[in-house]
Amino acid sequence: MKITIAEAKLPTSGALVVGVLKGGKLLATGKALDKASKGAISKAIKASRFEGDKGQWLDVLAPAGVGADRVLLGGLGDGKKVDQMAVENFGGTTWQRLGNCGLKSIAIVYDPIPGAKVELDMGAAAIAYGARLASYRFDKYRTTLKAKDKPSVTALSVLVEGPAAARKHFKALDAVAGGVFMTRDLVSEPANVLYPDSMAQQCKTLSKLDVKVEVLGEARMAKLGMGSLLGVGQGSPRESRMVVMSWQGAGAKAQPVAFVGKGVTFDTGGISLKPGPGMEMMKWDMGGAGTVVGLMKALAGRKAKVNAIGVVGLVENMPDGNAQRPGDIVTSMSGQTIEVLNTDAEGRLVLADVLWYTQKRFKPQFMVNLATLTGAMIIALGHENAGMFSNNDKLAQQLHDAGQDVGEGVWRMPLSTAYDKKLNCAIADMKNIGGRDAGSITAAQFLQRFVNKVPWAHLDIAGVAWADRGKPTVPKGGVGWGVRLLDRLVAKHYEDGK
């Protein structure tokens, strides 16, 4: 779909969308439309229960005196509470309501809103951004989809006074949307198409954006001593990979920020086999790595003034005669030994080596790792927030605030020596599980043993990487969760001049 931001000249066809404030108060364009239609707009409002409340919508079909084929009134609520997230959701919901309405074009008017918490130019850009995010579809494998089930709209325009500044904002936001879409694509791919090597090849496409991409195979990782990661993939005929992505948008000597992702492209549980029902969803156990790849695309796409490192460990966890067994002991790159009591607690084994490698090689300002790590996180927080564990209060607060800014919430969970003791082992340096209780916390405690006191946060995204129901800017399926949050973190605190 083509999205443009243009001068506020009303269209002569297609769908026209205007915002209405609480109490049915029309903004400038709404008043003009009401006058042109000889009161048809206000009459339609009076004849309905539409009051301009946030989330309310009212369709007015083919009003006389108006060139558009239909007018959609969207409730904005209290104008003083309208912020960037509100207008993004307005744009996203517009697409959801009209994308397959039968018309070919949508025009959304963004009038000045007295007291709004978002500037006019950013508001217009945010509406376009919300529509772009909502328009995502993964129809790659649907060969019999009927035309009536495909979007009819091919062009969407946001109309605003003085569009030049809004276009500039949207260019950067659209680059972030590109990163979100790449993550959604990766998470949505089936495991027979996306496996460690093919995902590594997808990472290589970022070189077109001047991201330096290195792919490490099993021989190289073995020389580095990555026994923890390699043990997870040894039951699969598909070789494991580690991919290092580097974006240099700041000075050569500027200390980088680092993002690490768990990339289990399919997780059977290994010898500790998962139950059959629902196992097909384990194709998205690479969601953390998918977010890191999408983030690197977003940062490079908008030419972020930061040096950023993205590192993903890619493995397939399969049962086989050569698979890792419960009771095996592996040696991590750090030199610490791990008794593997459950082969389905594999993501932490992958991250252990990748975190150690990242902090030793790049000496970053901080590390944030993302992983669909524990089912216990879903029990604790459901599908509304990711669990956050951190050894650094400043970084934790920055992540929390960035999440609030973009609608990707994180909830901080505890770390303490009391939980850490549950990993103590009689025959190795640690166990890979600490028991059923506090499972998400003991997993985080395990990871903390490999960060070497670098400021670090672990985001357990098991409950938020995939959506069974859509939201205004998030269709069902792969969410792309975390790309927007981490891009916001970088933009707000870590680019040159911050």
C-alpha positions in Angstrom: 0.0 0.0 0.0 1.2 3.5 -0.9 1.1 6.0 2.0 1.5 9.7 1.4 1.2 12.8 3.5 -0.3 15.8 1.6 -1.8 19.2 1.9 -5.3 19.3 3.4 -7.3 19.2 0.1 -10.4 17.1 0.4 -10.6 14.1 -2.1 -13.3 13.7 -4.7 -13.7 9.9 -4.2 -12.8 7.1 -1.9 -13.2 7.1 1.9 -12.7 10.3 4.0 -11.9 10.0 7.7 -12.1 12.8 10.2 -11.6 13.0 13.9 -14.3 14.1 16.4 -13.7 15.2 20.0 -15.7 14.1 23.0 -19.2 15.5 23.1 -19.5 15.2 19.3 -17.4 18.3 18.8 -16.4 18.7 15.2 -12.9 19.9 14.3 -12.3 22.3 11.4 -12.7 19.7 8.5 -15.8 18.2 10.2 -17.4 21.6 10.4 -16.6 22.3 6.7 -18.1 18.9 5.7 -21.2 19.5 7.8 -21.7 22.9 6.1 -21.1 21.4 2.6 -23.6 18.6 3.3 -26.2 20.9 4.7 -26.0 19.5 8.2 -25.9 15.8 7.2 -22.9 15.1 9.4 -24.3 16.6 12.6 -27.7 15.0 11.8 -26.0 11.6 11.5 -24.4 12.1 14.9 -27.7 13.1 16.5 -29.4 10.1 15.1 -26.8 7.7 16.6 -25.1 7.0 19.9 -21.8 8.4 18.6 -20.4 11.0 21.1 -16.9 11.3 19.9 -15.5 9.1 22.7 -12.2 7.4 22.2 -12.7 4.3 20.1 -16.2 5.2 18.8 -16.8 5.2 15.0 -19.6 6.3 12.8 -20.0 5.7 9.1 -21.9 8.2 7.0 -22.4 6.9 3.5 -22.4 9.2 0.4 -23.5 12.5 2.1 -24.7 15.0 -0.4 -22.4 17.9 -1.2 -19.2 15.8 -0.3 -17.0 14.4 -3.0 -16.0 11.3 -1.0 -18.0 8.1 -1.4 -18.2 7.7 2.4 -17.2 9.6 5.5 -16.0 7.8 8.6 -16.1 9.8 11.9 -13.6 8.6 14.5 -13.9 9.4 18.1 -10.7 11.0 19.7 -12.1 11.6 23.1 -10.8 14.4 25.3 -8.5 16.5 23.1 -6.1 17.2 26.0 -5.4 13.5 26.3 -4.6 12.9 22.6 -1.0 11.8 22.4 1.2 10.0 19.8 0.0 6.5 20.7 -3.7 7.6 20.4 -3.2 8.9 16.9 -1.2 5.9 15.9 -4.1 3.7 17.0 -6.5 6.0 15.2 -4.6 5.3 12.0 -4.4 1.6 12.6 -8.0 1.2 13.4 -8.9 3.2 10.3 -7.1 0.7 8.2 -8.7 -2.2 10.0 -12.2 -0.8 9.3 -11.7 0.4 5.7 -8.8 -1.6 4.2 -11.1 -4.1 2.7 -14.2 -1.9 2.3 -14.3 -2.1 -1.5 -12.9 1.4 -2.2 -9.4 1.9 -3.5 -8.3 5.0 -1.4 -8.5 6.4 2.1 -7.9 10.0 3.1 -7.4 10.8 6.8 -7.6 14.4 7.8 -5.5 15.5 10.8 -6.8 18.8 12.0 -5.2 20.8 14.8 -6.5 19.6 18.2 -6.4 22.2 20.9 -4.4 21.0 23.9 -3.2 17.8 22.3 0.0 16.2 23.7 1.4 15.7 20.2 2.5 18.3 17.7 0.6 18.6 14.4 3.4 17.3 12.2 4.2 14.4 14.4 0.5 13.6 14.8 0.1 13.3 11.1 3.1 11.1 10.7 1.9 8.9 13.6 -1.4 8.3 11.9 0.4 7.2 8.8 2.7 5.0 10.8 -0.3 3.4 12.6 -1.9 2.6 9.3 1.3 1.1 8.0 1.7 -1.1 11.0 -1.9 -2.3 10.8 -1.6 -3.1 7.1 0.8 -6.0 7.6 -0.3 -9.4 6.2 1.5 -12.7 5.9 -0.2 -14.2 2.8 2.9 -15.8 1.3 1.6 -19.3 1.3 -2.1 -18.6 0.6 -2.5 -19.5 -3.0 -6.3 -19.7 -3.2 -7.2 -16.5 -1.5 -10.2 -14.8 -3.2 -10.0 -11.2 -4.4 -12.8 -10.2 -2.0 -10.7 -11.4 1.0 -7.7 -9.2 0.0 -7.4 -5.5 0.9 -9.1 -3.3 -1.7 -7.4 -0.1 -0.6 -4.1 0.6 -2.5 -3.5 4.2 -1.4 -3.8 6.0 1.9 -3.1 9.7 2.4 -2.9 11.8 5.5 -4.0 15.3 4.9 -2.5 18.1 7.1 -1.5 21.7 6.9 2.2 22.1 6.0 3.0 18.4 5.3 6.8 18.7 4.8 7.7 18.3 8.5 5.3 15.4 8.8 6.8 13.6 5.8 10.3 13.9 7.5 9.0 12.3 10.7 7.2 9.6 8.7 10.3 8.6 6.8 12.0 7.6 10.1 8.9 5.9 11.4 8.4 4.0 8.2 12.0 2.6 8.5 11.0 1.3 12.0 7.9 -0.2 10.5 10.2 -2.0 8.0 12.0 -3.5 10.9 8.8 -4.6 12.6 7.6 -6.2 9.4 10.9 -8.1 9.0 10.5 -9.5 12.5 6.9 -10.4 11.8 7.9 -12.2 8.6 10.7 -14.2 10.4 8.4 -15.2 13.2 5.6 -16.3 10.8 7.8 -18.5 8.6 7.4 -22.3 9.1 10.4 -24.2 10.4 10.9 -26.1 7.2 11.7 -22.7 5.5 13.3 -20.9 8.4 16.1 -22.8 10.1 19.5 -21.7 11.4 21.3 -21.3 8.0 18.3 -19.8 6.1 17.7 -17.3 9.0 21.4 -16.4 8.8 21.0 -15.7 5.1 18.0 -13.4 5.9 20.3 -11.5 8.3 22.8 -11.1 5.4 20.2 -9.0 3.5 20.9 -6.2 6.0 24.2 -5.6 4.3 22.2 -3.6 1.7 21.7 -1.1 4.5 25.4 -1.0 5.4 25.0 -3.4 8.3 28.2 -5.6 8.6 27.1 -9.2 9.0 29.3 -12.1 10.2 28.0 -15.7 10.3 29.8 -18.1 12.5 29.4 -21.9 11.9 29.8 -24.8 14.3 33.5 -25.2 13.7 34.2 -21.6 14.6 32.0 -21.8 17.6 33.6 -25.0 18.8 37.0 -23.2 18.7 35.5 -20.4 20.8 34.4 -23.0 23.4 30.7 -22.6 22.9 29.7 -26.0 24.3 26.5 -24.7 25.9 25.0 -23.4 22.6 26.3 -26.3 20.5 24.9 -28.9 22.8 21.3 -27.7 22.1 21.6 -28.2 18.3 23.5 -31.4 18.2 20.4 -33.5 17.7 19.5 -31.7 14.4 20.9 -32.4 11.0 20.8 -28.6 10.5 23.9 -26.9 11.7 23.7 -24.2 14.3 24.8 -20.6 13.5 25.7 -17.4 15.4 25.2 -14.2 13.5 26.8 -10.9 14.5 25.3 -7.7 13.0 27.1 -4.4 13.4 25.7 -0.9 12.6 28.1 2.0 12.9 26.2 5.2 12.9 28.4 7.1 15.4 32.1 7.7 15.7 34.5 4.8 15.4 35.5 5.1 19.1 32.0 5.4 20.4 31.1 2.5 22.8 28.4 0.4 21.2 25.0 -0.8 22.6 24.3 -4.5 22.2 21.2 -6.6 21.7 21.2 -10.4 21.9 18.5 -12.8 20.8 17.5 -16.4 21.3 16.9 -18.0 18.0 15.6 -21.6 18.4 14.0 -21.9 15.0 12.1 -24.9 16.2 11.8 -26.3 19.7 10.6 -29.8 20.2 12.0 -29.8 23.7 14.7 -32.3 22.5 14.8 -35.6 24.5 12.6 -33.8 27.1 9.9 -33.8 24.5 7.1 -31.3 24.6 3.5 -32.4 24.4 2.2 -32.7 20.8 -0.8 -30.3 21.0 0.4 -26.8 20.2 3.9 -27.8 19.3 3.4 -26.2 15.8 3.7 -22.9 17.6 7.3 -23.6 18.5 8.3 -22.2 15.2 8.3 -18.8 16.9 10.8 -19.8 19.6 13.2 -17.7 17.6 11.1 -14.6 18.4 13.9 -12.9 20.4 16.4 -13.3 17.6 13.7 -12.1 15.2 13.3 -8.9 17.2 17.1 -8.3 17.2 17.2 -8.7 13.4 14.3 -6.3 12.9 15.8 -3.8 15.3 19.0 -3.7 13.3 17.1 -3.1 10.1 15.2 -0.3 11.8 18.3 1.4 13.2 20.1 1.2 9.9 17.0 2.1 7.9 16.6 5.4 9.7 20.4 5.9 10.0 20.4 6.0 13.8 23.4 7.9 15.2 24.6 5.1 17.3 27.0 2.1 17.2 24.8 -1.0 17.7 25.6 -4.7 17.8 23.0 -7.4 17.3 24.0 -11.0 18.0 21.7 -14.0 17.6 22.3 -17.6 18.4 20.4 -19.9 15.9 19.8 -23.5 16.7 17.1 -26.2 16.1 16.3 -28.3 19.2 15.4 -31.8 17.9 15.3 -35.4 19.5 17.8 -37.7 17.8 20.3 -40.5 18.6 22.9 -37.7 18.8 20.7 -35.3 20.8 21.7 -33.9 24.2 20.5 -36.0 27.1 19.2 -35.0 30.5 22.1 -35.3 32.8 24.8 -34.3 30.3 27.3 -31.7 31.4 28.5 -29.0 29.0 31.2 -26.4 29.2 30.2 -22.9 28.2 32.5 -20.3 26.6 32.9 -18.7 30.0 34.5 -21.9 31.3 31.5 -22.5 33.6 30.1 -26.0 33.5 26.3 -26.7 33.3 24.4 -29.9 34.1 21.5 -30.1 31.7 18.6 -31.6 33.7 16.0 -30.7 31.1 16.7 -30.3 27.4 13.6 -28.2 27.0 15.3 -25.4 29.1 17.5 -24.8 26.0 17.2 -21.1 25.3 19.2 -20.1 28.3 22.0 -22.5 27.1 22.1 -20.7 23.8 22.0 -17.2 25.4 24.8 -18.1 27.9 27.4 -18.4 25.2 26.1 -15.5 23.1 25.9 -13.1 26.0 29.4 -14.0 27.1 30.8 -13.6 23.5 29.1 -10.3 23.1 30.3 -8.7 26.3 33.9 -10.0 25.9 34.3 -9.0 22.3 32.4 -5.7 22.1 32.5 -4.3 25.7 29.1 -2.6 25.2 27.5 0.2 27.3 24.8 -2.3 28.0 23.3 -5.6 26.8 19.6 -6.3 26.3 18.6 -9.9 25.5 15.2 -11.0 24.3 13.9 -14.5 24.4 10.7 -16.5 24.4 12.2 -18.2 27.4 9.6 -19.5 29.8 6.0 -20.6 29.8 6.0 -19.4 33.5 6.2 -15.8 32.2 2.8 -16.2 30.5 1.3 -17.6 33.7 2.7 -14.6 35.6 1.9 -11.7 33.1 -0.3 -13.1 30.5 0.0 -11.5 27.0 0.0 -7.9 28.1 3.6 -7.3 29.3 7.0 -8.8 28.9 8.9 -9.8 32.0 12.0 -7.6 32.6 14.9 -8.6 34.7 17.9 -6.3 35.1 21.0 -5.8 37.2 20.9 -2.0 36.5 18.2 0.4 37.7 18.9 3.1 35.2 18.6 0.7 32.2 15.5 -0.9 33.7 13.8 2.5 34.0 14.8 3.5 30.5 13.3 0.3 29.1 10.1 0.8 31.1 9.6 4.4 29.9 10.4 3.4 26.3 7.8 0.7 26.5 5.2 3.2 27.8 6.0 5.5 24.9 5.3 2.9 22.2 2.7 0.7 23.9 5.0 -2.3 24.5 4.9 -2.7 28.3 7.5 -4.4 30.5 7.1 -5.4 34.1 10.2 -5.6 36.2 10.7 -8.9 38.1 13.1 -9.6 41.0 16.6 -11.0 41.0 18.3 -12.1 44.2 20.8 -14.5 45.7 17.9 -16.5 47.3 16.7 -17.4 43.8 20.2 -17.9 42.5 20.9 -20.7 45.0 18.3 -22.8 43.4 20.7 -23.4 40.5 23.4 -24.8 42.7 24.6 -28.2 41.5 26.5 -31.1 43.2 28.6 -32.1 40.2 28.9 -29.0 38.0 29.0 -25.2 38.4 25.2 -25.0 38.0 22.1 -26.7 36.8 20.1 -25.3 33.8 16.8 -25.4 35.8 15.9 -24.5 39.4 12.6 -26.3 39.7 8.9 -25.5 38.9 8.5 -22.5 41.3 9.9 -19.1 40.2 10.8 -20.7 36.9 11.1 -17.3 35.0 13.3 -15.8 37.8 15.7 -18.8 38.0 16.1 -18.6 34.2 17.1 -15.0 34.5 19.4 -15.8 37.4 21.1 -18.3 35.1 21.6 -15.7 32.4 23.0 -13.2 34.9 26.0 -15.6 35.4 27.2 -14.8 31.9 27.0 -11.0 31.7 30.1 -10.3 33.8 28.6 -7.2 35.5 27.9 -5.4 32.3 24.6 -3.3 32.6 22.1 -5.9 31.4 18.4 -6.6 31.0 16.7 -9.8 30.1 13.3 -9.5 28.4 11.2 -12.7 28.5 8.8 -12.2 25.6 7.1 -15.6 25.7 3.7 -14.0 26.2 4.0 -11.1 23.7 5.8 -12.4 20.6 2.7 -13.9 19.1 -0.9 -12.5 19.2 -4.1 -14.6 18.9 -6.2 -11.5 18.6 -5.3 -8.2 16.9 -4.9 -4.7 18.3 -5.1 -1.4 16.4 -1.6 -1.6 14.9 -0.9 -5.3 15.5 -2.7 -8.0 13.3 -3.0 -11.5 14.6 0.2 -13.6 14.4 3.7 -12.4 14.7 3.8 -9.2 16.6 7.3 -7.9 16.0 7.3 -7.0 19.7 10.4 -5.2 21.0 11.5 -3.5 17.7 9.7 -0.3 18.5 10.6 -0.4 22.2 14.3 -0.8 21.7 14.4 1.7 18.8 12.7 4.2 21.2 15.3 3.3 23.9 18.2 4.1 21.5 16.6 7.2 20.0 15.7 8.7 23.4 18.9 8.0 25.3 21.8 6.6 23.3 22.2 8.4 19.9 24.9 11.0 19.4 24.0 14.2 21.3 21.9 12.5 23.9 
